[in-house]
Amino acid sequence: MLLFAEILRTLSLVILIISSSFYLRHLTKTKKQRKLSLSEFFWFILIQVAFLLFAISLLLFVFM
């Protein structure tokens, strides 16, 4: 049962990373066409910070 929970957690993490990267790509294209609204700009910054923190956590997990 614990293995099943771990697989579900990993699968959800992969889906979140893929979907947020597609949305970040969409926001980048939108930013080139027009100025982002306040909520779009907030999500643009938040997704970039989340990717940075995720990369740092992976590096810490690998090297410690």
N, C-alpha and C positions, 0 to 999 in steps of 0.2 A: 504494500500500500504506500509505503514511503517512497519507493522508486517511482510509482505512478504519479505521485504529487510532484516529485522533482522533474519528471518529464513534462508535466503540464506547466510547471513554472518556467522551464526553459523554452518551451514552445510559445508561451505567452510573451516572453521577453523577446524572442526572435520576431514575432508578429509586430510587437510595439516598435522595435528598431526599424523594421522595414517600412511600416506605415508612416512613422515620423520622418524617415528619410525622404519618402515620396512627398510628404507635405512640405518639408523644408525645400525640396526642389521646386515645388509649385510656388512657394512664397518667394524664392529667388527669382523665378521667371516673372512673377507679378511685380516684384520690386524694380525690375528693369523696365517694365511697361509703364508703371505709375507709382505714385507714392503709396506706401502701405498705410492702412488705417491703424489706429492705436492698438486694437486687439490683435491684428495681424503682426504688427511689429513686436508686440509682447510675445507672441508664440514663436516668432522668428528667433528672438534672442533666447527664449527659454529652451527651445529645442537644441540650439547650438551649445548652450551651457550643459544640458543633459548629456549630449554626446561627449563633451569634454570630460564630465564627471564619470561617465561610463568607461571611457578609455583609461582614465586614471585608476579607477577601481580594478579594471582588468590587469593593468600593469602591476599594481600592488599585489593582486592575487597571484600573478605569475612569479614575481620576483621575491615574494616573502614566504 
